[in-house]
Amino acid sequence: MHSEPALSLPDGPFTRHQATPIAELYENVAIEDDQGTHFRLIVRHNGTMVWRAWNFEPEAGRLLNRYITSYGIRKP
């Protein structure tokens, strides 16, 4: 039972301001490896990481949006 994200990241690099509301919307999407200006957004499925990307990677948002759409579990 997957649905399109209400919010999405830009196709390329993204900011904490863009990532935080998405991480807060899903049970299995989180900001990890936080180094202040650089961090990773991680998508998990049944506790196992299915995708992660640093916020500065060239196509980070495009690929993360795809995995969030497939695996994202919305919080109640």
PyMOL Python script that loads the backbone (N, CA, C, O; Angstrom):
from pymol import cmd

cmd.read_pdbstr("""\
ATOM      1  N   MET A   1       0.839  -1.171   0.000  1.00  0.00           N
ATOM      2  CA  MET A   1       0.000   0.000   0.000  1.00  0.00           C
ATOM      3  C   MET A   1       0.891   1.244   0.000  1.00  0.00           C
ATOM      4  O   MET A   1       1.097   1.860   1.046  1.00  0.00           O
ATOM      5  N   HIS A   2       1.409   1.607  -1.147  1.00  0.00           N
ATOM      6  CA  HIS A   2       2.306   2.746  -1.264  1.00  0.00           C
ATOM      7  C   HIS A   2       1.584   3.884  -1.967  1.00  0.00           C
ATOM      8  O   HIS A   2       0.752   3.658  -2.846  1.00  0.00           O
ATOM      9  N   SER A   3       1.909   5.102  -1.572  1.00  0.00           N
ATOM     10  CA  SER A   3       1.311   6.262  -2.217  1.00  0.00           C
ATOM     11  C   SER A   3       2.397   7.271  -2.555  1.00  0.00           C
ATOM     12  O   SER A   3       3.498   7.233  -2.006  1.00  0.00           O
ATOM     13  N   GLU A   4       2.070   8.157  -3.452  1.00  0.00           N
ATOM     14  CA  GLU A   4       3.013   9.201  -3.823  1.00  0.00           C
ATOM     15  C   GLU A   4       3.303  10.090  -2.627  1.00  0.00           C
ATOM     16  O   GLU A   4       2.395  10.369  -1.844  1.00  0.00           O
ATOM     17  N   PRO A   5       4.540  10.544  -2.460  1.00  0.00           N
ATOM     18  CA  PRO A   5       4.827  11.433  -1.336  1.00  0.00           C
ATOM     19  C   PRO A   5       4.096  12.756  -1.480  1.00  0.00           C
ATOM     20  O   PRO A   5       3.974  13.296  -2.580  1.00  0.00           O
ATOM     21  N   ALA A   6       3.617  13.267  -0.371  1.00  0.00           N
ATOM     22  CA  ALA A   6       2.948  14.571  -0.374  1.00  0.00           C
ATOM     23  C   ALA A   6       3.977  15.651  -0.682  1.00  0.00           C
ATOM     24  O   ALA A   6       3.651  16.685  -1.265  1.00  0.00           O
ATOM     25  N   LEU A   7       5.196  15.406  -0.292  1.00  0.00           N
ATOM     26  CA  LEU A   7       6.311  16.307  -0.550  1.00  0.00           C
ATOM     27  C   LEU A   7       7.342  15.532  -1.343  1.00  0.00           C
ATOM     28  O   LEU A   7       7.369  14.303  -1.295  1.00  0.00           O
ATOM     29  N   SER A   8       8.182  16.232  -2.063  1.00  0.00           N
ATOM     30  CA  SER A   8       9.267  15.533  -2.742  1.00  0.00           C
ATOM     31  C   SER A   8      10.507  16.403  -2.724  1.00  0.00           C
ATOM     32  O   SER A   8      10.443  17.619  -2.547  1.00  0.00           O
ATOM     33  N   LEU A   9      11.626  15.746  -2.913  1.00  0.00           N
ATOM     34  CA  LEU A   9      12.912  16.435  -2.962  1.00  0.00           C
ATOM     35  C   LEU A   9      13.150  16.930  -4.384  1.00  0.00           C
ATOM     36  O   LEU A   9      12.573  16.397  -5.331  1.00  0.00           O
ATOM     37  N   PRO A  10      13.999  17.949  -4.538  1.00  0.00           N
ATOM     38  CA  PRO A  10      14.401  18.325  -5.894  1.00  0.00           C
ATOM     39  C   PRO A  10      15.216  17.180  -6.504  1.00  0.00           C
ATOM     40  O   PRO A  10      15.721  16.329  -5.771  1.00  0.00           O
ATOM     41  N   ASP A  11      15.348  17.148  -7.812  1.00  0.00           N
ATOM     42  CA  ASP A  11      16.054  16.054  -8.476  1.00  0.00           C
ATOM     43  C   ASP A  11      17.523  15.945  -8.071  1.00  0.00           C
ATOM     44  O   ASP A  11      18.062  14.839  -8.037  1.00  0.00           O
ATOM     45  N   GLY A  12      18.164  17.031  -7.774  1.00  0.00           N
ATOM     46  CA  GLY A  12      19.583  17.025  -7.443  1.00  0.00           C
ATOM     47  C   GLY A  12      19.826  17.119  -5.957  1.00  0.00           C
ATOM     48  O   GLY A  12      19.109  16.508  -5.165  1.00  0.00           O
ATOM     49  N   PRO A  13      20.837  17.885  -5.570  1.00  0.00           N
ATOM     50  CA  PRO A  13      21.125  18.081  -4.153  1.00  0.00           C
ATOM     51  C   PRO A  13      19.935  18.713  -3.433  1.00  0.00           C
ATOM     52  O   PRO A  13      19.093  19.369  -4.047  1.00  0.00           O
ATOM     53  N   PHE A  14      19.884  18.500  -2.118  1.00  0.00           N
ATOM     54  CA  PHE A  14      18.776  19.045  -1.327  1.00  0.00           C
ATOM     55  C   PHE A  14      19.297  19.571   0.003  1.00  0.00           C
ATOM     56  O   PHE A  14      20.395  19.224   0.440  1.00  0.00           O
ATOM     57  N   THR A  15      18.506  20.397   0.624  1.00  0.00           N
ATOM     58  CA  THR A  15      18.880  21.018   1.893  1.00  0.00           C
ATOM     59  C   THR A  15      18.200  20.305   3.056  1.00  0.00           C
ATOM     60  O   THR A  15      17.292  19.497   2.860  1.00  0.00           O
ATOM     61  N   ARG A  16      18.644  20.609   4.248  1.00  0.00           N
ATOM     62  CA  ARG A  16      18.006  20.083   5.453  1.00  0.00           C
ATOM     63  C   ARG A  16      16.559  20.584   5.538  1.00  0.00           C
ATOM     64  O   ARG A  16      15.664  19.857   5.970  1.00  0.00           O
ATOM     65  N   HIS A  17      16.346  21.828   5.124  1.00  0.00           N
ATOM     66  CA  HIS A  17      14.999  22.413   5.118  1.00  0.00           C
ATOM     67  C   HIS A  17      14.063  21.599   4.222  1.00  0.00           C
ATOM     68  O   HIS A  17      12.877  21.480   4.529  1.00  0.00           O
ATOM     69  N   GLN A  18      14.564  21.047   3.139  1.00  0.00           N
ATOM     70  CA  GLN A  18      13.758  20.229   2.229  1.00  0.00           C
ATOM     71  C   GLN A  18      13.615  18.793   2.735  1.00  0.00           C
ATOM     72  O   GLN A  18      12.573  18.172   2.525  1.00  0.00           O
ATOM     73  N   ALA A  19      14.635  18.261   3.391  1.00  0.00           N
ATOM     74  CA  ALA A  19      14.637  16.856   3.818  1.00  0.00           C
ATOM     75  C   ALA A  19      13.872  16.626   5.115  1.00  0.00           C
ATOM     76  O   ALA A  19      13.243  15.580   5.276  1.00  0.00           O
ATOM     77  N   THR A  20      13.910  17.568   6.032  1.00  0.00           N
ATOM     78  CA  THR A  20      13.292  17.364   7.345  1.00  0.00           C
ATOM     79  C   THR A  20      11.804  17.056   7.276  1.00  0.00           C
ATOM     80  O   THR A  20      11.374  16.102   7.923  1.00  0.00           O
ATOM     81  N   PRO A  21      10.982  17.809   6.527  1.00  0.00           N
ATOM     82  CA  PRO A  21       9.554  17.476   6.494  1.00  0.00           C
ATOM     83  C   PRO A  21       9.275  16.096   5.896  1.00  0.00           C
ATOM     84  O   PRO A  21       8.301  15.444   6.274  1.00  0.00           O
ATOM     85  N   ILE A  22      10.101  15.658   4.989  1.00  0.00           N
ATOM     86  CA  ILE A  22       9.918  14.328   4.397  1.00  0.00           C
ATOM     87  C   ILE A  22      10.267  13.255   5.416  1.00  0.00           C
ATOM     88  O   ILE A  22       9.535  12.274   5.556  1.00  0.00           O
ATOM     89  N   ALA A  23      11.380  13.427   6.131  1.00  0.00           N
ATOM     90  CA  ALA A  23      11.755  12.461   7.169  1.00  0.00           C
ATOM     91  C   ALA A  23      10.693  12.400   8.261  1.00  0.00           C
ATOM     92  O   ALA A  23      10.450  11.331   8.822  1.00  0.00           O
ATOM     93  N   GLU A  24      10.066  13.512   8.567  1.00  0.00           N
ATOM     94  CA  GLU A  24       9.031  13.548   9.600  1.00  0.00           C
ATOM     95  C   GLU A  24       7.716  12.922   9.134  1.00  0.00           C
ATOM     96  O   GLU A  24       6.896  12.527   9.963  1.00  0.00           O
ATOM     97  N   LEU A  25       7.508  12.827   7.832  1.00  0.00           N
ATOM     98  CA  LEU A  25       6.273  12.297   7.261  1.00  0.00           C
ATOM     99  C   LEU A  25       6.255  10.765   7.210  1.00  0.00           C
ATOM    100  O   LEU A  25       5.186  10.156   7.185  1.00  0.00           O
ATOM    101  N   TYR A  26       7.426  10.152   7.195  1.00  0.00           N
ATOM    102  CA  TYR A  26       7.535   8.704   7.014  1.00  0.00           C
ATOM    103  C   TYR A  26       8.199   8.034   8.213  1.00  0.00           C
ATOM    104  O   TYR A  26       9.107   8.597   8.826  1.00  0.00           O
ATOM    105  N   GLU A  27       7.740   6.832   8.538  1.00  0.00           N
ATOM    106  CA  GLU A  27       8.314   6.053   9.635  1.00  0.00           C
ATOM    107  C   GLU A  27       9.698   5.510   9.294  1.00  0.00           C
ATOM    108  O   GLU A  27      10.527   5.329  10.186  1.00  0.00           O
ATOM    109  N   ASN A  28       9.951   5.250   8.029  1.00  0.00           N
ATOM    110  CA  ASN A  28      11.177   4.557   7.641  1.00  0.00           C
ATOM    111  C   ASN A  28      12.118   5.407   6.787  1.00  0.00           C
ATOM    112  O   ASN A  28      12.935   4.869   6.041  1.00  0.00           O
ATOM    113  N   VAL A  29      12.006   6.713   6.895  1.00  0.00           N
ATOM    114  CA  VAL A  29      12.916   7.638   6.213  1.00  0.00           C
ATOM    115  C   VAL A  29      13.539   8.497   7.301  1.00  0.00           C
ATOM    116  O   VAL A  29      12.831   9.066   8.131  1.00  0.00           O
ATOM    117  N   ALA A  30      14.866   8.591   7.298  1.00  0.00           N
ATOM    118  CA  ALA A  30      15.532   9.310   8.380  1.00  0.00           C
ATOM    119  C   ALA A  30      16.768  10.041   7.898  1.00  0.00           C
ATOM    120  O   ALA A  30      17.397   9.661   6.910  1.00  0.00           O
ATOM    121  N   ILE A  31      17.099  11.092   8.616  1.00  0.00           N
ATOM    122  CA  ILE A  31      18.372  11.786   8.424  1.00  0.00           C
ATOM    123  C   ILE A  31      19.375  11.097   9.329  1.00  0.00           C
ATOM    124  O   ILE A  31      19.154  10.976  10.534  1.00  0.00           O
ATOM    125  N   GLU A  32      20.482  10.643   8.747  1.00  0.00           N
ATOM    126  CA  GLU A  32      21.526   9.962   9.503  1.00  0.00           C
ATOM    127  C   GLU A  32      22.889  10.485   9.062  1.00  0.00           C
ATOM    128  O   GLU A  32      22.991  11.266   8.116  1.00  0.00           O
ATOM    129  N   ASP A  33      23.920  10.049   9.750  1.00  0.00           N
ATOM    130  CA  ASP A  33      25.298  10.479   9.458  1.00  0.00           C
ATOM    131  C   ASP A  33      25.372  12.002   9.390  1.00  0.00           C
ATOM    132  O   ASP A  33      26.022  12.563   8.508  1.00  0.00           O
ATOM    133  N   ASP A  34      24.709  12.652  10.318  1.00  0.00           N
ATOM    134  CA  ASP A  34      24.596  14.110  10.316  1.00  0.00           C
ATOM    135  C   ASP A  34      25.931  14.741  10.682  1.00  0.00           C
ATOM    136  O   ASP A  34      26.445  14.531  11.781  1.00  0.00           O
ATOM    137  N   GLN A  35      26.485  15.510   9.764  1.00  0.00           N
ATOM    138  CA  GLN A  35      27.746  16.207   9.986  1.00  0.00           C
ATOM    139  C   GLN A  35      27.552  17.717   9.917  1.00  0.00           C
ATOM    140  O   GLN A  35      28.481  18.453   9.584  1.00  0.00           O
ATOM    141  N   GLY A  36      26.352  18.171  10.231  1.00  0.00           N
ATOM    142  CA  GLY A  36      26.063  19.607  10.194  1.00  0.00           C
ATOM    143  C   GLY A  36      25.553  20.008   8.828  1.00  0.00           C
ATOM    144  O   GLY A  36      24.356  19.923   8.557  1.00  0.00           O
ATOM    145  N   THR A  37      26.457  20.445   7.966  1.00  0.00           N
ATOM    146  CA  THR A  37      26.036  20.876   6.635  1.00  0.00           C
ATOM    147  C   THR A  37      25.801  19.702   5.689  1.00  0.00           C
ATOM    148  O   THR A  37      25.093  19.844   4.692  1.00  0.00           O
ATOM    149  N   HIS A  38      26.386  18.550   5.991  1.00  0.00           N
ATOM    150  CA  HIS A  38      26.238  17.367   5.158  1.00  0.00           C
ATOM    151  C   HIS A  38      25.558  16.270   5.968  1.00  0.00           C
ATOM    152  O   HIS A  38      25.848  16.086   7.151  1.00  0.00           O
ATOM    153  N   PHE A  39      24.658  15.549   5.325  1.00  0.00           N
ATOM    154  CA  PHE A  39      23.933  14.465   5.996  1.00  0.00           C
ATOM    155  C   PHE A  39      23.419  13.511   4.934  1.00  0.00           C
ATOM    156  O   PHE A  39      23.399  13.828   3.745  1.00  0.00           O
ATOM    157  N   ARG A  40      23.003  12.330   5.389  1.00  0.00           N
ATOM    158  CA  ARG A  40      22.414  11.357   4.474  1.00  0.00           C
ATOM    159  C   ARG A  40      20.939  11.194   4.803  1.00  0.00           C
ATOM    160  O   ARG A  40      20.538  11.219   5.967  1.00  0.00           O
ATOM    161  N   LEU A  41      20.148  11.028   3.764  1.00  0.00           N
ATOM    162  CA  LEU A  41      18.758  10.642   3.923  1.00  0.00           C
ATOM    163  C   LEU A  41      18.701   9.164   3.582  1.00  0.00           C
ATOM    164  O   LEU A  41      19.190   8.741   2.534  1.00  0.00           O
ATOM    165  N   ILE A  42      18.094   8.372   4.479  1.00  0.00           N
ATOM    166  CA  ILE A  42      18.097   6.921   4.343  1.00  0.00           C
ATOM    167  C   ILE A  42      16.671   6.401   4.317  1.00  0.00           C
ATOM    168  O   ILE A  42      15.822   6.839   5.092  1.00  0.00           O
ATOM    169  N   VAL A  43      16.416   5.452   3.406  1.00  0.00           N
ATOM    170  CA  VAL A  43      15.120   4.783   3.312  1.00  0.00           C
ATOM    171  C   VAL A  43      15.345   3.329   3.706  1.00  0.00           C
ATOM    172  O   VAL A  43      16.239   2.666   3.180  1.00  0.00           O
ATOM    173  N   ARG A  44      14.529   2.837   4.635  1.00  0.00           N
ATOM    174  CA  ARG A  44      14.638   1.448   5.088  1.00  0.00           C
ATOM    175  C   ARG A  44      13.347   0.691   4.760  1.00  0.00           C
ATOM    176  O   ARG A  44      12.271   1.280   4.651  1.00  0.00           O
ATOM    177  N   HIS A  45      13.485  -0.619   4.608  1.00  0.00           N
ATOM    178  CA  HIS A  45      12.338  -1.506   4.410  1.00  0.00           C
ATOM    179  C   HIS A  45      12.529  -2.691   5.340  1.00  0.00           C
ATOM    180  O   HIS A  45      13.513  -3.422   5.224  1.00  0.00           O
ATOM    181  N   ASN A  46      11.587  -2.886   6.271  1.00  0.00           N
ATOM    182  CA  ASN A  46      11.708  -3.945   7.282  1.00  0.00           C
ATOM    183  C   ASN A  46      13.041  -3.862   8.018  1.00  0.00           C
ATOM    184  O   ASN A  46      13.646  -4.888   8.329  1.00  0.00           O
ATOM    185  N   GLY A  47      13.496  -2.650   8.294  1.00  0.00           N
ATOM    186  CA  GLY A  47      14.727  -2.435   9.042  1.00  0.00           C
ATOM    187  C   GLY A  47      16.003  -2.461   8.226  1.00  0.00           C
ATOM    188  O   GLY A  47      17.064  -2.098   8.733  1.00  0.00           O
ATOM    189  N   THR A  48      15.926  -2.881   6.977  1.00  0.00           N
ATOM    190  CA  THR A  48      17.105  -2.966   6.119  1.00  0.00           C
ATOM    191  C   THR A  48      17.162  -1.749   5.207  1.00  0.00           C
ATOM    192  O   THR A  48      16.155  -1.356   4.618  1.00  0.00           O
ATOM    193  N   MET A  49      18.344  -1.155   5.096  1.00  0.00           N
ATOM    194  CA  MET A  49      18.495  -0.004   4.222  1.00  0.00           C
ATOM    195  C   MET A  49      18.289  -0.418   2.765  1.00  0.00           C
ATOM    196  O   MET A  49      18.895  -1.378   2.288  1.00  0.00           O
ATOM    197  N   VAL A  50      17.422   0.324   2.067  1.00  0.00           N
ATOM    198  CA  VAL A  50      17.230   0.057   0.635  1.00  0.00           C
ATOM    199  C   VAL A  50      17.867   1.143  -0.217  1.00  0.00           C
ATOM    200  O   VAL A  50      18.209   0.897  -1.374  1.00  0.00           O
ATOM    201  N   TRP A  51      18.034   2.344   0.336  1.00  0.00           N
ATOM    202  CA  TRP A  51      18.713   3.404  -0.403  1.00  0.00           C
ATOM    203  C   TRP A  51      19.127   4.504   0.544  1.00  0.00           C
ATOM    204  O   TRP A  51      18.453   4.768   1.539  1.00  0.00           O
ATOM    205  N   ARG A  52      20.237   5.145   0.232  1.00  0.00           N
ATOM    206  CA  ARG A  52      20.695   6.306   0.985  1.00  0.00           C
ATOM    207  C   ARG A  52      21.467   7.203   0.049  1.00  0.00           C
ATOM    208  O   ARG A  52      22.040   6.753  -0.944  1.00  0.00           O
ATOM    209  N   ALA A  53      21.473   8.477   0.381  1.00  0.00           N
ATOM    210  CA  ALA A  53      22.237   9.423  -0.431  1.00  0.00           C
ATOM    211  C   ALA A  53      22.647  10.604   0.429  1.00  0.00           C
ATOM    212  O   ALA A  53      21.889  11.058   1.287  1.00  0.00           O
ATOM    213  N   TRP A  54      23.842  11.090   0.193  1.00  0.00           N
ATOM    214  CA  TRP A  54      24.279  12.329   0.825  1.00  0.00           C
ATOM    215  C   TRP A  54      23.497  13.470   0.190  1.00  0.00           C
ATOM    216  O   TRP A  54      23.164  13.414  -0.994  1.00  0.00           O
ATOM    217  N   ASN A  55      23.208  14.480   0.955  1.00  0.00           N
ATOM    218  CA  ASN A  55      22.392  15.596   0.469  1.00  0.00           C
ATOM    219  C   ASN A  55      23.048  16.373  -0.668  1.00  0.00           C
ATOM    220  O   ASN A  55      22.351  17.107  -1.369  1.00  0.00           O
ATOM    221  N   PHE A  56      24.338  16.245  -0.879  1.00  0.00           N
ATOM    222  CA  PHE A  56      25.036  17.004  -1.920  1.00  0.00           C
ATOM    223  C   PHE A  56      25.242  16.226  -3.222  1.00  0.00           C
ATOM    224  O   PHE A  56      25.793  16.773  -4.177  1.00  0.00           O
ATOM    225  N   GLU A  57      24.812  14.967  -3.281  1.00  0.00           N
ATOM    226  CA  GLU A  57      25.031  14.162  -4.490  1.00  0.00           C
ATOM    227  C   GLU A  57      24.218  14.715  -5.664  1.00  0.00           C
ATOM    228  O   GLU A  57      23.100  15.195  -5.474  1.00  0.00           O
ATOM    229  N   PRO A  58      24.779  14.650  -6.883  1.00  0.00           N
ATOM    230  CA  PRO A  58      24.142  15.259  -8.053  1.00  0.00           C
ATOM    231  C   PRO A  58      22.713  14.797  -8.344  1.00  0.00           C
ATOM    232  O   PRO A  58      21.891  15.625  -8.733  1.00  0.00           O
ATOM    233  N   GLU A  59      22.381  13.524  -8.175  1.00  0.00           N
ATOM    234  CA  GLU A  59      21.031  13.028  -8.463  1.00  0.00           C
ATOM    235  C   GLU A  59      20.357  12.476  -7.212  1.00  0.00           C
ATOM    236  O   GLU A  59      19.477  11.621  -7.308  1.00  0.00           O
ATOM    237  N   ALA A  60      20.757  12.952  -6.060  1.00  0.00           N
ATOM    238  CA  ALA A  60      20.276  12.413  -4.786  1.00  0.00           C
ATOM    239  C   ALA A  60      18.759  12.454  -4.662  1.00  0.00           C
ATOM    240  O   ALA A  60      18.144  11.443  -4.323  1.00  0.00           O
ATOM    241  N   GLY A  61      18.159  13.572  -4.924  1.00  0.00           N
ATOM    242  CA  GLY A  61      16.717  13.715  -4.750  1.00  0.00           C
ATOM    243  C   GLY A  61      15.909  12.854  -5.698  1.00  0.00           C
ATOM    244  O   GLY A  61      14.914  12.253  -5.293  1.00  0.00           O
ATOM    245  N   ARG A  62      16.321  12.785  -6.951  1.00  0.00           N
ATOM    246  CA  ARG A  62      15.581  11.995  -7.942  1.00  0.00           C
ATOM    247  C   ARG A  62      15.505  10.534  -7.523  1.00  0.00           C
ATOM    248  O   ARG A  62      14.436   9.926  -7.563  1.00  0.00           O
ATOM    249  N   LEU A  63      16.636   9.975  -7.123  1.00  0.00           N
ATOM    250  CA  LEU A  63      16.662   8.567  -6.728  1.00  0.00           C
ATOM    251  C   LEU A  63      15.957   8.343  -5.402  1.00  0.00           C
ATOM    252  O   LEU A  63      15.241   7.354  -5.250  1.00  0.00           O
ATOM    253  N   LEU A  64      16.141   9.238  -4.438  1.00  0.00           N
ATOM    254  CA  LEU A  64      15.445   9.088  -3.162  1.00  0.00           C
ATOM    255  C   LEU A  64      13.935   9.181  -3.335  1.00  0.00           C
ATOM    256  O   LEU A  64      13.198   8.413  -2.717  1.00  0.00           O
ATOM    257  N   ASN A  65      13.466  10.098  -4.155  1.00  0.00           N
ATOM    258  CA  ASN A  65      12.016  10.206  -4.388  1.00  0.00           C
ATOM    259  C   ASN A  65      11.459   8.881  -4.899  1.00  0.00           C
ATOM    260  O   ASN A  65      10.370   8.467  -4.502  1.00  0.00           O
ATOM    261  N   ARG A  66      12.192   8.231  -5.762  1.00  0.00           N
ATOM    262  CA  ARG A  66      11.757   6.945  -6.320  1.00  0.00           C
ATOM    263  C   ARG A  66      11.640   5.884  -5.221  1.00  0.00           C
ATOM    264  O   ARG A  66      10.657   5.145  -5.176  1.00  0.00           O
ATOM    265  N   TYR A  67      12.630   5.808  -4.346  1.00  0.00           N
ATOM    266  CA  TYR A  67      12.592   4.815  -3.265  1.00  0.00           C
ATOM    267  C   TYR A  67      11.557   5.174  -2.210  1.00  0.00           C
ATOM    268  O   TYR A  67      10.923   4.278  -1.652  1.00  0.00           O
ATOM    269  N   ILE A  68      11.370   6.440  -1.922  1.00  0.00           N
ATOM    270  CA  ILE A  68      10.347   6.848  -0.959  1.00  0.00           C
ATOM    271  C   ILE A  68       8.965   6.493  -1.501  1.00  0.00           C
ATOM    272  O   ILE A  68       8.107   6.029  -0.751  1.00  0.00           O
ATOM    273  N   THR A  69       8.748   6.705  -2.778  1.00  0.00           N
ATOM    274  CA  THR A  69       7.461   6.359  -3.390  1.00  0.00           C
ATOM    275  C   THR A  69       7.219   4.844  -3.286  1.00  0.00           C
ATOM    276  O   THR A  69       6.092   4.418  -3.032  1.00  0.00           O
ATOM    277  N   SER A  70       8.255   4.041  -3.479  1.00  0.00           N
ATOM    278  CA  SER A  70       8.101   2.583  -3.439  1.00  0.00           C
ATOM    279  C   SER A  70       8.029   2.008  -2.033  1.00  0.00           C
ATOM    280  O   SER A  70       7.268   1.074  -1.786  1.00  0.00           O
ATOM    281  N   TYR A  71       8.816   2.558  -1.107  1.00  0.00           N
ATOM    282  CA  TYR A  71       8.947   1.944   0.203  1.00  0.00           C
ATOM    283  C   TYR A  71       8.478   2.795   1.377  1.00  0.00           C
ATOM    284  O   TYR A  71       8.400   2.293   2.498  1.00  0.00           O
ATOM    285  N   GLY A  72       8.165   4.060   1.152  1.00  0.00           N
ATOM    286  CA  GLY A  72       7.808   4.957   2.242  1.00  0.00           C
ATOM    287  C   GLY A  72       6.571   4.510   3.004  1.00  0.00           C
ATOM    288  O   GLY A  72       5.548   4.188   2.400  1.00  0.00           O
ATOM    289  N   ILE A  73       6.661   4.491   4.317  1.00  0.00           N
ATOM    290  CA  ILE A  73       5.539   4.148   5.194  1.00  0.00           C
ATOM    291  C   ILE A  73       5.135   5.430   5.917  1.00  0.00           C
ATOM    292  O   ILE A  73       5.844   5.914   6.800  1.00  0.00           O
ATOM    293  N   ARG A  74       3.992   5.965   5.527  1.00  0.00           N
ATOM    294  CA  ARG A  74       3.510   7.215   6.115  1.00  0.00           C
ATOM    295  C   ARG A  74       3.186   7.025   7.587  1.00  0.00           C
ATOM    296  O   ARG A  74       2.623   6.003   7.980  1.00  0.00           O
ATOM    297  N   LYS A  75       3.540   8.001   8.391  1.00  0.00           N
ATOM    298  CA  LYS A  75       3.175   7.980   9.808  1.00  0.00           C
ATOM    299  C   LYS A  75       1.675   8.227   9.922  1.00  0.00           C
ATOM    300  O   LYS A  75       1.094   8.950   9.113  1.00  0.00           O
ATOM    301  N   PRO A  76       1.051   7.619  10.937  1.00  0.00           N
ATOM    302  CA  PRO A  76      -0.398   7.813  11.119  1.00  0.00           C
ATOM    303  C   PRO A  76      -0.735   9.257  11.485  1.00  0.00           C
ATOM    304  O   PRO A  76      -1.905   9.590  11.672  1.00  0.00           O
TER     305      PRO A  76
END
""", "prot")
cmd.dss("prot")
cmd.show_as("cartoon", "prot")
cmd.util.cbc("prot")
cmd.orient("prot")
